[in-house]
């Protein structure tokens, strides 16, 4: 039985590591998407304000 619990623990650790990795990847993707959105909006705003 102790062998099963050690196997389960390693499985839980593997799953936890995968979840952390996935979260980091998703956060990085969100930051990249946010940066491109901010950059495109940031470039468009000064042009509109400069015309008036």
C-alpha positions in Angstrom: 0.0 0.0 0.0 2.8 2.4 0.7 4.0 1.8 -2.9 0.6 2.9 -4.2 0.6 6.1 -2.1 4.1 7.0 -3.4 3.0 6.4 -7.0 -0.1 8.6 -6.4 2.0 11.3 -4.8 4.4 11.4 -7.8 1.4 11.5 -10.1 0.0 14.4 -8.1 3.3 16.1 -8.2 3.5 15.6 -12.0 0.0 17.0 -12.4 0.8 20.0 -10.2 3.9 20.7 -12.2 2.0 20.5 -15.5 -0.7 22.9 -14.1 2.0 25.4 -13.1 3.7 25.1 -16.5 0.4 25.6 -18.3 -0.5 28.6 -16.1 2.9 30.2 -16.8 2.4 29.7 -20.5 -1.1 31.1 -20.5 0.1 34.1 -18.5 2.9 34.7 -21.0 0.4 34.5 -23.9 -1.9 36.9 -22.2 0.9 39.4 -21.5 2.0 39.1 -25.2 -1.5 39.7 -26.4 -2.0 42.6 -24.1 1.2 44.2 -25.2 0.3 44.0 -28.9 -3.1 45.4 -28.1 -1.6 48.2 -26.1 1.0 48.9 -28.7 -1.5 49.1 -31.5 -3.8 51.4 -29.5 -0.9 53.5 -28.3 0.2 54.2 -31.9 -3.3 55.0 -33.1 -4.1 57.5 -30.3 -1.4 60.1 -30.8 -2.2 60.3 -34.6 -5.9 61.1 -33.9 -5.1 63.7 -31.2 -2.4 65.4 -33.4 -4.9 66.1 -36.2 -7.3 68.2 -34.2 
